[in-house]
Amino acid sequence: MEIKSSWKKLGYANEPIPEGTDLKKEIRRLCKEKNAIIMAHYYTIGDLQDIADFVGDSLALAQKAATTDADVIVMCGVHFMAETNKILCPDKTILIPDLNASCSLAESCPADEFADFVAAHPDHKVISYVNTSAATKAVTDVVVTSGNARQIVESFPEDQPLIFGPDKNLGNYINSITGREMLLWDGACHVHERFSVEKLVALKKEHPDAKVLVHPECKGAIVKLADVVGSTARLLKYATESANTTFLVVTESGILHQMQKACPEKTFIPVPPDDATCACNECNFMRLNTLEKVYNALKFGWPTVDVPKKVAERAVRPINKMLEISERLGL
């Protein structure tokens, strides 16, 4: 079916859905009909995580995309994740529920400016966080996630100068635990930048026995208050295996859905941002993914995400290098 031009302006297929439609049932029917799988990041809404074939962090999603035999992947996350899927699976159709689902961290690192930065330091190897555009990955030696950044950084000789971009907070954290002095790009995630030290300290006083779980994209002052620092997958694993029963969670609040599912008897308290009007810190881009948009994306086969061939050929090398190192190290 031809997609209306107004839908393209919206960035998603906005076809009215008949009242009473069982969206979850219809989504699963369409997946079977089109040999499609749904992949969802931990930061999406709970309803999407519950219908997804696979839920994970950026590393796990990339690993899954590289091995699936589906013809269609619906990436419920943000645009750079869908690009990564397309780069790894060029012959598959990659759908994203809303093309407007960008990433503040990826946007903080325009590819042309980053390329100039790299060119100005020709003796440096380049490590880019996965939260970047395909064009930025194309000028990178190896991609990392928060779950494997330390190990991949340490795989380089100690005397090798390194550029790390775009997340300065993650880069500073990796520098602090490895003793490296990587040259950092000045980028950050708008969600993790907003967490409040004062509110975290107040919650620690209210819940003195709680463990503090912090994502390394947070500022250094927040990281110093953590009991555990790690990727969403690591934080979830720790919460599941810990004997503790109360946790203060300092990352995007979507992860609480999986934490609560895994440990219904435990208490997970989201730490609010500085400008909190509610008790949680949400990514507005992740929240653009909805059941209605997933249904329409599957029904009409749009919006699709494509990557120019020359960009994809360059970008796939650092992604594959990350996957190879992660597999070798058992990450």
PAPALUM-532555 format. One record per residue (C-alpha): residue number from 1; chain; x negated, y negated, z. Coordinates in pm, 1 decimal, padded with zeros to 6 digits. Example, Ala and Ser with C-alpha at 12.3 -4.5 7.8 and 13.67 -1.06 7.14 Angstrom:
BEGIN
R   k c       xx       yy       zz
R   1 A -01230.0  00450.0  00780.0
R   2 A -01367.0  00106.0  00714.0
REM end
This chain:
BEGIN
R   k c       xx       yy       zz
R   1 A  00000.0  00000.0  00000.0
R   2 A -00128.2 -00347.0 -00082.9
R   3 A -00220.7 -00554.9  00220.0
R   4 A -00049.9 -00890.8  00239.5
R   5 A -00282.4 -01189.6  00216.1
R   6 A -00142.3 -01332.3  00539.0
R   7 A -00258.9 -01020.7  00720.5
R   8 A -00609.3 -01079.5  00596.6
R   9 A -00603.2 -01428.1  00741.9
R  10 A -00497.3 -01279.3  01073.0
R  11 A -00773.8 -01019.0  01060.5
R  12 A -00534.7 -00731.1  01131.2
R  13 A -00232.0 -00565.3  00974.8
R  14 A  00064.8 -00737.0  01136.6
R  15 A  00343.7 -00527.0  00986.5
R  16 A  00644.9 -00518.6  01223.1
R  17 A  00677.7 -00180.6  01393.7
R  18 A  01027.9 -00034.2  01427.5
R  19 A  01169.7 -00066.6  01776.5
R  20 A  01147.0  00255.8  01971.5
R  21 A  00841.2  00387.4  01787.3
R  22 A  00634.4  00617.6  02008.2
R  23 A  00301.8  00457.9  01921.8
R  24 A  00082.5  00712.8  02093.8
R  25 A  00258.7  01002.0  01921.4
R  26 A  00251.0  00829.0  01582.6
R  27 A -00115.9  00738.8  01616.9
R  28 A -00203.9  01102.1  01686.3
R  29 A  00009.7  01211.4  01388.8
R  30 A -00168.6  00968.8  01158.3
R  31 A -00507.2  01083.9  01286.1
R  32 A -00421.0  01442.0  01197.1
R  33 A -00279.3  01340.5  00859.5
R  34 A -00586.1  01135.5  00761.9
R  35 A -00855.7  01339.6  00937.4
R  36 A -00932.4  01038.0  01152.5
R  37 A -01080.0  01004.2  01497.9
R  38 A -01042.2  00718.4  01741.1
R  39 A -01346.7  00602.9  01933.2
R  40 A -01302.8  00358.0  02219.2
R  41 A -01549.3  00163.8  02427.6
R  42 A -01517.0  00164.5  02805.3
R  43 A -01420.4 -00203.2  02793.6
R  44 A -01099.3 -00153.5  02596.2
R  45 A -00757.5 -00127.8  02763.1
R  46 A -00663.8  00194.5  02938.5
R  47 A -00393.9  00292.9  02687.5
R  48 A -00651.2  00299.2  02407.8
R  49 A -00899.9  00495.6  02614.0
R  50 A -00627.1  00750.6  02688.5
R  51 A -00541.4  00815.1  02322.2
R  52 A -00900.6  00810.1  02197.1
R  53 A -01078.6  01123.0  02080.6
R  54 A -01396.0  00989.3  02236.2
R  55 A -01464.7  00719.9  02496.5
R  56 A -01814.1  00597.3  02572.2
R  57 A -02073.6  00324.5  02585.8
R  58 A -02264.4  00191.9  02284.8
R  59 A -02523.4  00472.0  02280.7
R  60 A -02267.0  00750.4  02309.3
R  61 A -02046.0  00593.5  02041.2
R  62 A -02339.2  00572.7  01799.6
R  63 A -02437.6  00932.0  01874.1
R  64 A -02080.6  01049.7  01814.8
R  65 A -02048.4  00855.9  01488.0
R  66 A -02366.5  01018.2  01359.9
R  67 A -02226.3  01369.4  01405.2
R  68 A -01850.3  01352.5  01339.5
R  69 A -01696.3  01532.9  01041.9
R  70 A -01392.3  01304.0  01033.3
R  71 A -01314.8  01113.6  00713.2
R  72 A -01198.7  00803.6  00901.0
R  73 A -01328.1  00644.5  01221.8
R  74 A -01115.9  00390.5  01406.7
R  75 A -01358.0  00191.0  01620.0
R  76 A -01177.1  00038.4  01916.0
R  77 A -01445.1 -00196.8  02033.1
R  78 A -01610.5 -00491.8  01864.1
R  79 A -01739.8 -00561.8  01514.9
R  80 A -02106.1 -00468.6  01561.2
R  81 A -01996.7 -00122.4  01682.9
R  82 A -01794.2 -00069.8  01365.5
R  83 A -02093.6 -00187.5  01159.6
R  84 A -02314.6  00066.8  01336.9
R  85 A -02064.5  00338.9  01253.2
R  86 A -02065.1  00236.0  00886.2
R  87 A -02443.9  00227.6  00871.7
R  88 A -02464.7  00577.8  01017.5
R  89 A -02169.4  00708.0  00813.4
R  90 A -02178.1  00524.2  00477.8
R  91 A -01939.7  00770.2  00311.7
R  92 A -01670.7  00739.9  00580.0
R  93 A -01395.7  00481.3  00611.7
R  94 A -01451.8  00268.4  00919.3
R  95 A -01147.7  00088.1  01054.1
R  96 A -01142.4 -00176.3  01324.6
R  97 A -00804.0 -00275.6  01470.9
R  98 A -00884.0 -00647.8  01450.8
R  99 A -01162.2 -00810.3  01247.7
R 100 A -01166.9 -01094.9  01500.6
R 101 A -01311.2 -00861.6  01764.9
R 102 A -01655.5 -01017.1  01762.3
R 103 A -01920.6 -01022.2  02037.5
R 104 A -02059.1 -01332.0  02205.8
R 105 A -02397.6 -01166.2  02244.9
R 106 A -02420.9 -01074.5  01876.9
R 107 A -02309.1 -01425.5  01783.6
R 108 A -02583.5 -01574.4  02002.2
R 109 A -02840.8 -01426.1  01762.8
R 110 A -02781.1 -01541.7  01402.1
R 111 A -02974.2 -01314.8  01169.5
R 112 A -03147.4 -01593.2  00974.9
R 113 A -03269.1 -01767.5  01290.9
R 114 A -03383.9 -01439.8  01443.8
R 115 A -03570.2 -01351.9  01123.5
R 116 A -03756.0 -01685.7  01143.2
R 117 A -03838.8 -01614.8  01508.5
R 118 A -03975.1 -01271.6  01416.3
R 119 A -04176.5 -01412.4  01125.9
R 120 A -04340.1 -01663.4  01361.8
R 121 A -04480.2 -01373.6  01569.8
R 122 A -04617.5 -01128.5  01312.1
R 123 A -04819.7 -00927.9  01566.7
R 124 A -04506.1 -00838.4  01767.7
R 125 A -04291.6 -00528.2  01733.4
R 126 A -03921.9 -00610.1  01747.7
R 127 A -03672.9 -00447.5  01983.2
R 128 A -03310.4 -00547.2  01937.9
R 129 A -03020.9 -00469.5  02165.4
R 130 A -02745.3 -00278.0  01988.7
R 131 A -02515.3 -00577.7  02047.6
R 132 A -02631.9 -00744.6  01726.7
R 133 A -02513.0 -00773.1  01369.0
R 134 A -02634.2 -00533.4  01101.7
R 135 A -02834.5 -00818.7  00947.5
R 136 A -03018.3 -00874.9  01276.2
R 137 A -03087.0 -00502.9  01311.6
R 138 A -03236.0 -00515.2  00962.2
R 139 A -03533.6 -00720.0  01089.7
R 140 A -03585.2 -00490.4  01388.0
R 141 A -03826.8 -00203.5  01455.6
R 142 A -03605.1 -00017.7  01701.4
R 143 A -03260.3 -00070.0  01851.2
R 144 A -03184.2 -00009.0  02219.8
R 145 A -02884.1  00008.4  02449.6
R 146 A -02871.1 -00075.7  02817.1
R 147 A -02889.6  00299.0  02882.4
R 148 A -03218.1  00361.1  02700.7
R 149 A -03388.4  00019.7  02686.0
R 150 A -03644.2  00091.9  02957.1
R 151 A -03752.5  00424.5  02810.0
R 152 A -03781.4  00286.6  02457.7
R 153 A -03976.7 -00018.8  02572.4
R 154 A -04212.8  00209.5  02762.0
R 155 A -04262.5  00422.0  02449.9
R 156 A -04470.4  00137.7  02302.8
R 157 A -04838.6  00103.9  02403.3
R 158 A -04885.4 -00133.0  02695.9
R 159 A -05095.7 -00370.7  02487.6
R 160 A -04838.5 -00395.7  02206.3
R 161 A -04673.6 -00742.4  02203.7
R 162 A -04296.8 -00709.8  02192.9
R 163 A -04001.5 -00927.3  02101.5
R 164 A -03674.5 -00841.9  02275.4
R 165 A -03344.8 -00985.9  02162.6
R 166 A -03089.2 -01110.6  02200.1
R 167 A -03000.7 -01057.5  02569.1
R 168 A -03237.0 -01256.2  02790.7
R 169 A -03085.9 -01109.6  03107.8
R 170 A -03139.1 -00750.2  03000.3
R 171 A -03483.2 -00844.9  02868.3
R 172 A -03579.6 -01007.8  03198.9
R 173 A -03458.0 -00702.1  03387.2
R 174 A -03660.6 -00465.7  03167.4
R 175 A -03966.2 -00689.5  03207.1
R 176 A -03924.6 -00679.9  03585.2
R 177 A -03911.1 -00300.3  03610.3
R 178 A -04174.8 -00220.9  03347.7
R 179 A -04427.8 -00496.9  03411.7
R 180 A -04404.9 -00602.2  03047.8
R 181 A -04404.3 -00959.2  02925.7
R 182 A -04177.9 -00926.5  02625.3
R 183 A -04096.3 -01241.2  02433.1
R 184 A -03723.1 -01293.7  02482.6
R 185 A -03456.9 -01438.5  02255.3
R 186 A -03228.3 -01679.5  02439.4
R 187 A -02895.7 -01497.6  02415.0
R 188 A -02639.2 -01370.4  02664.6
R 189 A -02300.9 -01202.3  02704.5
R 190 A -02023.0 -01444.6  02796.6
R 191 A -01863.0 -01184.9  03026.7
R 192 A -02170.8 -01084.3  03224.6
R 193 A -02296.6 -01442.6  03245.7
R 194 A -01983.7 -01547.3  03435.9
R 195 A -02011.2 -01328.6  03744.4
R 196 A -02023.8 -01524.9  04067.7
R 197 A -02300.9 -01466.0  04321.7
R 198 A -02092.2 -01634.6  04590.6
R 199 A -01789.2 -01415.5  04525.1
R 200 A -02001.5 -01103.2  04518.9
R 201 A -02160.6 -01197.0  04851.1
R 202 A -01815.9 -01261.6  05000.1
R 203 A -01690.7 -00922.3  04880.6
R 204 A -01999.0 -00752.7  05028.2
R 205 A -01912.0 -00906.6  05365.1
R 206 A -01552.5 -00784.3  05333.4
R 207 A -01664.8 -00436.0  05232.5
R 208 A -02001.2 -00376.2  05405.6
R 209 A -02004.8 -00006.0  05318.5
R 210 A -01937.3 -00058.7  04947.6
R 211 A -02200.6  00017.4  04685.8
R 212 A -02261.0 -00259.8  04433.4
R 213 A -02269.6 -00140.2  04070.3
R 214 A -02419.6 -00394.4  03827.6
R 215 A -02471.2 -00400.4  03451.7
R 216 A -02817.8 -00530.2  03350.4
R 217 A -02665.6 -00794.4  03120.7
R 218 A -02589.7 -00988.7  03440.8
R 219 A -02808.2 -01271.8  03565.3
R 220 A -03106.7 -01190.0  03784.2
R 221 A -02945.0 -01326.8  04101.0
R 222 A -02659.2 -01077.0  04058.5
R 223 A -02892.0 -00787.9  03974.0
R 224 A -03087.2 -00846.4  04297.3
R 225 A -02770.5 -00775.9  04497.0
R 226 A -02712.5 -00439.3  04328.7
R 227 A -02738.7 -00092.0  04474.6
R 228 A -02731.4  00053.1  04124.2
R 229 A -02818.1 -00120.0  03795.2
R 230 A -02729.9  00053.4  03471.4
R 231 A -02523.0  00097.7  03160.5
R 232 A -02149.9  00155.0  03187.9
R 233 A -02211.4  00527.9  03144.2
R 234 A -02466.8  00532.9  03424.7
R 235 A -02242.2  00332.1  03657.5
R 236 A -01954.8  00570.2  03589.0
R 237 A -02175.3  00873.6  03651.1
R 238 A -02304.5  00729.2  03977.8
R 239 A -01955.8  00645.8  04102.5
R 240 A -01835.2  00995.4  04016.3
R 241 A -02123.2  01175.2  04187.8
R 242 A -02170.8  00944.0  04487.5
R 243 A -02044.4  01038.3  04831.7
R 244 A -01950.3  00673.8  04877.6
R 245 A -01581.9  00587.5  04854.1
R 246 A -01585.3  00211.9  04787.3
R 247 A -01758.4  00028.2  04504.9
R 248 A -01792.1 -00332.5  04394.7
R 249 A -01806.0 -00322.1  04014.8
R 250 A -01995.1 -00597.5  03834.6
R 251 A -01925.4 -00541.3  03466.9
R 252 A -01631.2 -00576.2  03230.2
R 253 A -01326.3 -00447.0  03415.5
R 254 A -01221.9 -00196.1  03147.4
R 255 A -01463.5  00055.2  03299.3
R 256 A -01245.6  00074.9  03609.8
R 257 A -00992.6  00280.0  03413.9
R 258 A -01235.8  00568.3  03367.4
R 259 A -01372.9  00530.1  03719.7
R 260 A -01027.3  00555.0  03870.8
R 261 A -00934.3  00849.4  03647.5
R 262 A -01249.0  01036.5  03749.7
R 263 A -01221.5  00947.9  04118.0
R 264 A -00859.3  00868.4  04212.8
R 265 A -00942.6  00895.2  04581.0
R 266 A -01207.9  00620.7  04564.3
R 267 A -01170.8  00243.3  04568.2
R 268 A -01313.2  00030.4  04288.2
R 269 A -01308.9 -00345.6  04333.5
R 270 A -01381.7 -00568.1  04031.6
R 271 A -01603.4 -00864.4  04108.4
R 272 A -01448.9 -01184.2  03968.0
R 273 A -01620.0 -01448.1  03755.8
R 274 A -01695.1 -01803.1  03868.7
R 275 A -01385.8 -01943.2  03700.3
R 276 A -01157.2 -01661.6  03812.4
R 277 A -00784.3 -01700.7  03778.6
R 278 A -00751.8 -01326.3  03844.4
R 279 A -00958.3 -01065.5  04025.6
R 280 A -01129.7 -00928.2  03715.7
R 281 A -01365.4 -01024.4  03437.3
R 282 A -01239.3 -00926.2  03091.6
R 283 A -01384.8 -00952.2  02742.0
R 284 A -01133.4 -01138.5  02528.1
R 285 A -01277.1 -00971.5  02216.0
R 286 A -01228.7 -00619.3  02350.6
R 287 A -00873.1 -00710.3  02445.7
R 288 A -00789.2 -00776.6  02079.7
R 289 A -00769.0 -00398.4  02037.9
R 290 A -00409.9 -00281.2  02095.0
R 291 A -00200.3  00027.2  02025.7
R 292 A  00003.0 -00167.2  01767.8
R 293 A -00307.9 -00268.1  01574.6
R 294 A -00451.0  00083.5  01584.4
R 295 A -00123.0  00219.0  01447.5
R 296 A -00112.3 -00031.3  01161.6
R 297 A -00482.5  00012.9  01083.9
R 298 A -00429.5  00386.3  01043.3
R 299 A -00104.1  00342.7  00851.6
R 300 A -00241.4  00096.3  00596.3
R 301 A -00612.6  00182.3  00599.1
R 302 A -00712.1 -00173.9  00684.6
R 303 A -00906.8 -00364.7  00818.1
R 304 A -01216.4 -00180.0  00700.4
R 305 A -01573.7 -00267.8  00791.5
R 306 A -01846.1 -00247.3  00527.4
R 307 A -02215.7 -00333.9  00531.8
R 308 A -02407.2 -00446.0  00220.2
R 309 A -02618.3 -00158.0  00090.5
R 310 A -02954.6 -00334.4  00118.7
R 311 A -02880.1 -00449.3  00474.0
R 312 A -02761.4 -00101.1  00570.7
R 313 A -03075.2  00061.5  00428.4
R 314 A -03293.2 -00159.8  00648.6
R 315 A -03068.3 -00146.6  00955.6
R 316 A -03034.7  00230.8  00963.0
R 317 A -03405.7  00279.8  01030.9
R 318 A -03415.8  00116.7  01377.1
R 319 A -03085.1  00281.0  01470.6
R 320 A -03212.6  00625.4  01371.9
R 321 A -03534.4  00559.3  01560.4
R 322 A -03329.2  00485.2  01872.9
R 323 A -03128.0  00803.8  01828.6
R 324 A -03443.0  01010.2  01772.2
R 325 A -03616.7  00873.0  02082.9
R 326 A -03299.1  00915.4  02289.8
R 327 A -03265.1  01277.4  02179.4
R 328 A -03631.5  01349.6  02250.7
R 329 A -03603.6  01199.9  02599.0
R 330 A -03269.3  01366.2  02669.5
R 331 A -03082.6  01037.0  02708.2
REM end
